[in-house]
């Protein structure tokens, strides 16, 4: 998963604002897994919308998307490399 400073940099690039409170909240060590629960996305986004506005709610969603891209991007790269190795081995 991207580090906190990477999430903040992405927010700054998108919005010109850090939204540090959003990123620190979602990545708080004691509740990190609970706060990445996709079944709670609507409620959590609404919480950020009420506290900080629509843009903050969107940054919460982008945080989750960036985490997914990081986690699954590594898996896809690994599977692609394994596939290429298998194809080479079996003459494909």
Buried (B, 14 or more C-beta within 10 A) or exposed (E): BBEBEEBBEBBEEEBEBBBBEBBEBBBEEEEEEEBBEEEEBEEBBEBBBEEBEEBBBBBBBBBBEBBEEEEEEEEEEEEEEEEEEEEEEEEE
